[in-house]
Amino acid sequence: MNPQIATEKIIKQFQNYYCKNICTAVIFFILFFAQLNAIGQDTLTAHKKLPFLEPSPVYLKSRAQLAGYTTLGLYALTSAGLYHLWYSNYDLMGFHYFNDDGEWLQMDKAGHTFSAYIAGRAGYSVCRWTGLDEKRSALIGGNLGWVFLATVEVMDGFSRGWGFSAGDMIANTTGSALFISQQLLWHEQRVELKFSFHQSKYAHYRPDLLGSDFKEQFFKDYNGQTLWLSANLHSFLKKDSRFPAFLNLAFGYGADGMTGAFSNATSYQGNIIPEFTRCRQFYLAPDIDLTKIKTNSRVLKFIFEATRYIKFPLPALEYNSKNQWVFHPLYF
């Protein structure tokens, strides 16, 4: 077959499959926001001076329309921009699967779970801002992150450098489910996902994979990343308990010694890379939920809310797959 014709055929296949999935998602959003529009007109009469950023106690059609069209527009622009800025630089091929479950000791899967969780929480907050009820906010808003990440996986499926990963989709689903299930069961997040990062000694051996500066390493160097499940103990006790409401107990997962995805590299650009032992790390540490600290300051409230996904630097006890126990006086 003529190479040009073959290339055009692959691109056509991509466009058909991609557009089919994107259109399905778009239709989902349109039907949802059409339902919002059908609920009724603005019913807010006693709260005309409600601050713009404050969630509405009743459904507001105007806010629902603003949130709906903004979300739909951002979804379309982000998906299109991601394709043209990233995937268009790589060869396309027929839709295929790729098993990357063994990469980076599953730290990349932890990142997918975290991303879906925080995106779901953001979507929920937007729905509650419109005055939508708790259940629909959790189900609709909590799944917005999953829809976007599923779009990314579809694009991966047509890229020669990657492939559609079932493991990534399981991780995405886990993150969304963690948020939605807690919101429906308790109407609050008693166990939150948090993140911490420190620069590792491995990045300068593989700057292409692990990043050449702090900004790149923050996203690429899995050796320095830790994902935490931070449980608010007070929320599981009786309401009159004197246990500090801001004190959490966190369980962390990290990995160390990685200079390659599936296995470590031995050299890079002619330089020998020392032999490192890849290992998993499990952490137990106290944590502080700043949002549980009472304050009348709007500035502090904003800061507390903005940093709620960051694990507070505190002492931590580590156990790793080298069968070692390590105490960290201050871990982040």
PyMOL commands that set and color helices and strands:
alter all, ss='L'
color gray80, all
select helices_A, chain A and resi 3-39+61-85+87-89+103-129+134-141+144-157+166-186+203-205+207-210+214-220+222-224+233-236+290-292+298-306
alter helices_A, ss='H'
color red, helices_A
select strands_A, chain A and resi 191-197+225-232+247-256+267-268+271-272+279-288+314-320+324-331
alter strands_A, ss='S'
color yellow, strands_A
deselect
rebuild
show_as cartoon
